[in-house]
């Protein structure tokens, strides 16, 4: 990368990989922080309990895609950040930056989608704002959100809590969202329809947390895909995560799409998939709870936590060998959320 490029923010800085981690680290260094692992939500003490607070922005292109749109994505993405902290999402704010020329037909479709997704997730849109900017300044519409949730007593989950011997679970097949966006944006026909998995994960994490008291960590596999969140947990918990390639659910459509484009499914973004690290003795119970919910019918145990080498993710390949799973450097699929 040239010196001139290094002096400017690139599209790849938003991709969930090494460059985004460097960008976030720069922000934290300038503005300060509480220290410790960086989660997508902050858990804050209040009188009588704890709340979870998060904020997010959505700039997906195109605005409408197979399986969802920017409105559904904004609600589900914010709800999911709260859910990964163990919280029950309660309130959202939505702020719209609208480009002059957006049709009311498109805007109403987005609003209807937001209303339906909020009802599905059981959250209330409590406040919001609108701004309109000149043509060419917002690519149709951008949405900024904030979310507040309530953390139940006794729930303590963090990417820093994984322990050697724990089981690593996922609630279903990976890669659908990223490839659905790519197929619509680039006009690529993979031969099999692929739809985004965008969904409110709080509907499945709530029964999981209620039924299994040894859930250590939960992370949704968004930008950077499964590879990024496994590396985050391994690094924050100072453990090694060992996963089995053949145990990771990947649909035939996603597999073929990735082969066609030269992508690794582990690096493709999702909007309805999460990893849960649970105590080994509770793995079967956790899987049963996940599989009982529509969002977890494809749930699988994909690996385990080992003591070392710390901060490393190792994949046992389908051929019997092993390789280190790296975090993507930049962003193969920009503007996917």
N, C-alpha and C positions, 0 to 999 in steps of 0.2 A: 504494500500500500504506500502511495507516494506521501511525502511530507506534507504537501498541500492538502491532500484529502484528510490526513490525520488532524489537521487544524480546523476541520469543519464537521458538523454533525451530519451523518449520512443516514439514508433510509434504513440501512442495516442496523443502526443503533436502536431501532424499535423492534427488533426481531426475536428477542428472547434468548439470545446467545451471549457470547463473551462480550461483544461490544455493548449490548444493553446493560450488562452487569457493570461495566466500566462507567457508563453514563449515569446509572443510578448511584453508584459509589461516589461519583463527582458531586451529585446533588446533595447526598447525605453529608459529605465532607464540608460543603459550603453552608448548609442550613442546619446541620446538627441532627441528632437522632438519639433514640433511647439506648442504642447499642444492641448487640446480639443479632440473631438471624433476622433478615429482612423478609417479613411476611407480606401477603397482599392485603391484609387487614391488621389494624392495631386493636389489641384487646386492652380496654381501659377500665379502671376501677371507678365505680360510682357508689353512692350510698345504697346499700342493700344488695349489691351484686356487681356484675361486670357487663359492659357492652362491647361490641365489636364495631369498628368504624372503618369504612373504606371509601375510596374514590377512584374513578376510572373515566376514560374517554374512548369513544368509538368512532373510527374513521374508515370503516370497512368499505371496500370497493370491489364489486358493485353493491348498491344499497339493497338489492333483492337478489337472493341466491337460492338454490335448491335446499329446502329444509328450513328457511328462515329469512330474516332481513335485519337491517340495522336496529330496528326497534326491539325485536325479540332478543337480539344479541345483547343490547344494552342492559335490559332487565336481567337476563340470565347470567351474563358475565359478572354483574355487580352482586347478585344474589350468591353466586358460586364463590366469590372471594370471601364473603361473610361465612358461608357454610364451611369453608376449609379451615376456618378458625374455631369451628365447633359451635358457631352461633346459629340461632334461629332468626333469619332475616325478618325485619318488621317494617321498616320505612325506607323509601328511596326518594332522592331528588333527581330531577331530570332537567338539564339545561340544553337548549337547542341553539346551534349556530347554523342558520339557514342561508343558503345561497339564493340570491335573487334569481327568479326564474323557475325554482322548484314548483312543480304543479301541485295544486291542492289535492288532486287525486292521489299522488304519491305520498304526500304528507298525511292524508287521512288513512292510507293503508298502514303507514308506520305507526300512527297513533292507535289504530285498532289492534295492531300487533302488540304494542306495549300494554294496552289494557288487558288483552287475553293472557299475555305472559305474566303480568302482575297477579292476575286472578289465579293462574296455575301455581304460582310460587307462594301465594298467600301473603303478599306484601302490599303496602299502600304507597302510592305516589303522593307524598305529603307536600311537596313544594317544587318549584321549578323556575325557569327563566327562558326568555327567547331573545336572540339577537339575529338581525338580518345583515348580511354583508354583500358586497358587490359581486356580480357575475365573475366566475373564475376564482373566487377566494375560498370556497368551502367544499367544492366537489359535491354539490347537492345539499348535503346536510351532515354535520358532525353533532354527536351527542355526548355531553359530559354528565356523569352521574356521581352521586354519593349514596352510601347505604349505611344503615344502622341496624344492628341485630343484638339480640340478648343471648349471652352465654349462660347455659344452664349450670347450676351449682355442680361442682365435681368434675366438669369437663375441662381437660387440660391437653390440648394437642398443639404440636409445634414440629417444624422440620428438624428441630434439634433433639427430639425425644426418642428417636429410633435406637433400639438396643440389639446387640448381637443375639442371634437366634430368632428374632421376630420374623413374621411372614409378611411378604409384600403382595398386595392384592390390587386388582384393577376391576372396574365395574363393566368393562366391555371393550369392543373392538376400537382400535385407534386409527386416526388419520382421515376420518370422513370429512371433517369441517374444512381442513386445508385444501383437500382435493376438490371438494364441492365448489369452493371459491375459485380455484384455479380453472376448473372446467368452464364455469360461466364467464369469468373474466377474459380468458384467452380463447374461448370458443373451441375447446378441445373435447372431442368425443372419445371417452375411454372404452366405449363399447358396452359398458354397464353403467346404469344410473347410480350416481353417488349423491347422497343428501347429507347436509350438515347435521351433526348430532346435537346442536344447540338445545340445551334443556336446563331447568333449575335443579341443581344437584342437592339443594337443601331437602327436597322431598325424599331422597334416599339416605342422606347423611344423618338425618334426625332419627330414624329408626335404628340405624347402625350404632350411633352413639348411645341410644337408650338401651340397646340390647347387649352391647359389648363394652365393658368398662376398661379394656386394655387397648383401645385405639390410641396409638402414640402420635402418629402423623397423618395428615391428609393434605394432598396437593392436587389441584386440577391441572391437567396437562394441556395448557394453552400454548402460547408462543414458545417455540423451541421444542415442543412436543414432550413425549415421555422421557426422552434422553435428558432434557434440561431439569425436569423435576426430580428425577432419580439422582442426578448429580447434586442438586441442591440439598436433598435430604442426606446424602452420603457426606457432603462437605460440612453441613451444619451439625450433624450428629457425630462426626468424626468416626464413621464406620465405613465398611465396604458393603455395597449392595450387589448381590449376584443374582442375575436373572437368566431365564432359559428362553431362548428365541422361540422354540416351538410351543411354549406355554402362553406367549403373548398373543391375544386375539387380534387377528388382522383379516378383514374380509377379502374375498377373492377380487372384488372390484378395486379395493385400495391397493392390494398387492400388484395387480396388473397396471394400475395407474402409476404407481411408484416405479415399476420396472420400465414403463414407457418413458417417464420423465427423468429417470436416473436419481430418484429420491430414496432416502432411507425412511421407512414408515415411523421409526422412532423419533424422527425430527419434525414430523408433520403435526401441525396444531390441531387441537380438539377443543370443543366447547361444551361437551357433556360427559367427559371422562375424567376420573380422578383415581389417584393411588391412595390406598390406605395401608399403613403399616400397623400391624396388630401383633399382640403376643402370640407365639406359636400355638399355644394350647387353645386359643380362641379363634384360630383361622377358619376352621370348618363352620363354626357358628356364625362368624362374620359373613362368610360366603353364602350361607343359607339365607341370611337376612337380606343380603344384596340381591340374590337371585329371585327372591320373592317379590321384588319391586320391578316394574317395567323397565326402569333405567339401569337395572343390574342383571338382566336375564343372561347376558354374556359374561358375567363376572368370572374371574379366574385368578388362581394363585400363580404368580409369575416368577417368584423368586424368594430369596431370604436375605436377611441381614447378617453379615459376618463382621468379626472384629477388625480385620484388616485385609489388604492395605487401606488405611483410612482415607476417606475422601474420593474413593474410586468406585466406578460402576463397571462390572465385568459381565459380559454376555457369553453364555454358552451357546455356540452356534448350532444350527441344524446338522452340521457336518461333524460335530463332536469337539471342535476346537474352542478356543476362547479368545475374545478380543475386548479391549477397553472401549466403553461407550463414551464418546466425547460429547461435549456441549457444542452445538453448531456455533461457528464464529460470528456470523451475521444473520441474515434473514433470506432464506430461499424463497419465501412466499410473503412479501410485504402486504400490508393493508388487509389483514385477514380478520381484524377485530376493531 
